[in-house]
Each structure stands twice: as structure tokens, then as C-alpha cells.
């Protein structure tokens, strides 16, 4: 796992435009993670974000009809400060892909699963 770009810049975006995370809601304990490898699993995500804080859950997005992994997920932390550390990891390379990380505004009601298992 290694940073692949300067802070505030997410690869894949228009050059010259910096990534600005969405405003963090008070008490936010969850982040969105995108541009994930289709071979990623929960253990890899836990390992990558372990230094941010205590992870309480990880959910991966799935296609509602096929159940196929869609390349994104959500991480919920025990403490709100952990989300700031996680968002600062935007652009970090995980399994060969620079991940997108941003604050979220609430949990999805769609159950997730761990891809690759």
C-alpha cells in the first residue's frame, strides 16, 4: 500500500483539479471507498485502514440483480476521528488501484458481502 499522488489529488480525475472531500457531518463514523480492485477482500481493507482507528464493519456494494461486486464499499469506524484519517488516505494504492475515500452521510440499507470469497 503506497500513496500514488500528492495529497488532495485523486488519480483518474481531471489534471489540475484537486479532490475536495465532502463536508463531514457531525458524528460521522463512516467513509465511502471506491475504485477498489474486484479481487479485494475484507482483510485487505482492514489491513489498509487499520491505523485510522477501530473498524466496526465493512460493506461492499453489489449489483441488486446479479449480486456481483461493484468496486466500492463503506467502512464504519468506532470513533468519528478515524474518518478524517481514512479520508486523508484518498489516492493510496490498494491492490494496484488508487482508491477514492470520502465521508458518507448515513448507512445504506443494502446488505453487503465480501467479494472474492
Order of alpha helices (4+ residues) and beta strands (2+ residues): beta-beta-alpha-beta-beta-alpha-beta-beta-beta
